[in-house]
Amino acid sequence: PKDAEEFRFENGSGYADAFVSLIEKGFDPLLLKPKWVKNHYKWIVWKLRNLDLSYPKLTPLLTFDNVVKELKYRAQLEILDAKRSSVRLLYERDGPPNAFIILMVSDILPDGCLE
């Protein structure tokens, strides 16, 4: 995921262009923070790239348009609809303790902590 943060498409588009694209689609720049876009951009690029690697015979999923669509979906849920993720619900002790979620470890830091 570290490399995904700075990933650029063939035309040079990166997370800053995705941020601009979301603003052009009507998202309020006061609500949509660049840090939020950069973080979600990183995870979406990482997810789509791994799906492409897992299913090489399918049409590639890692495209700028697909990344913007996923960012738009996440922004709609988290920012406009104020819905929290499963992890946040559990962290804030608002979710059911018996909820099933699947988590992926993306990195193990030198001190042994998971990212």
C-alpha positions in Angstrom: 0.0 0.0 0.0 2.9 2.4 0.5 3.5 2.5 -3.3 -0.2 2.7 -4.0 -0.4 6.1 -2.3 1.8 7.7 -5.0 0.5 5.5 -7.9 0.0 7.3 -11.1 -1.9 6.1 -14.2 -0.3 6.1 -17.7 -1.8 9.6 -18.3 -0.1 10.9 -15.1 -3.3 11.0 -13.0 -2.9 10.4 -9.3 -4.8 11.0 -6.1 -4.8 14.8 -6.5 -6.5 14.4 -9.9 -9.0 12.1 -8.2 -9.7 14.8 -5.6 -10.3 17.4 -8.3 -12.6 14.9 -10.1 -14.7 14.4 -6.9 -15.0 18.2 -6.5 -16.1 18.5 -10.2 -18.7 15.8 -9.5 -20.2 18.1 -6.8 -18.6 17.2 -3.5 -18.0 20.1 -1.2 -14.3 20.8 -0.9 -14.9 21.8 2.7 -16.1 18.3 3.6 -13.8 16.4 1.4 -10.3 16.5 2.8 -7.2 15.7 0.6 -5.9 13.5 3.4 -9.1 11.4 3.3 -8.9 11.1 -0.5 -5.2 10.1 -0.4 -5.8 7.4 2.2 -8.8 5.9 0.4 -7.1 6.3 -3.0 -4.2 4.2 -1.6 -6.5 1.4 -0.4 -8.6 1.4 -3.6 -5.6 1.2 -5.9 -4.1 -1.6 -3.7 -7.4 -3.5 -3.9 -7.9 -3.1 -7.6 -4.3 -3.9 -8.4 -4.5 -7.1 -6.4 -7.8 -8.1 -8.1 -6.1 -7.6 -11.5 -3.2 -9.8 -10.4 -5.6 -12.5 -9.1 -7.7 -12.5 -12.2 -5.4 -11.7 -15.1 -7.9 -12.9 -17.8 -10.6 -10.4 -16.8 -10.8 -6.8 -18.0 -8.4 -4.8 -15.9 -10.1 -3.1 -12.9 -7.4 -0.6 -12.0 -8.4 2.4 -14.1 -8.7 6.0 -13.1 -12.5 5.9 -13.7 -12.9 2.9 -11.4 -10.9 4.5 -8.7 -13.0 7.7 -8.9 -16.2 5.6 -8.8 -15.1 3.8 -5.7 -14.0 7.1 -4.1 -17.3 8.6 -4.9 -19.1 5.7 -3.4 -17.0 5.8 -0.2 -17.4 9.6 0.1 -21.2 9.3 -0.3 -21.4 6.7 2.5 -18.8 8.1 5.0 -19.0 11.9 4.4 -22.5 12.7 3.1 -24.5 9.8 4.7 -22.3 9.8 7.9 -22.2 5.9 7.9 -19.3 4.3 9.7 -17.3 1.3 8.6 -17.6 -2.0 10.4 -14.1 -1.4 12.0 -15.1 2.0 13.2 -18.4 0.6 14.7 -16.4 -2.1 16.6 -13.7 0.4 17.7 -16.3 2.8 19.1 -18.2 -0.1 20.6 -21.4 0.7 18.7 -21.4 -2.4 16.6 -22.5 -5.9 17.7 -19.6 -7.8 19.2 -20.5 -10.9 17.2 -20.3 -9.2 13.8 -18.3 -10.9 11.1 -15.8 -8.9 9.2 -12.8 -9.9 7.1 -9.6 -7.9 7.6 -6.4 -8.0 5.6 -2.9 -7.3 7.0 -1.1 -5.1 4.5 2.2 -4.8 6.3 4.0 -5.7 9.4 6.0 -2.8 10.8 9.6 -3.2 12.2 8.3 -2.9 15.8 5.9 -5.9 15.1 2.7 -3.7 14.9 0.3 -4.5 12.1 -0.8 -1.9 9.6 
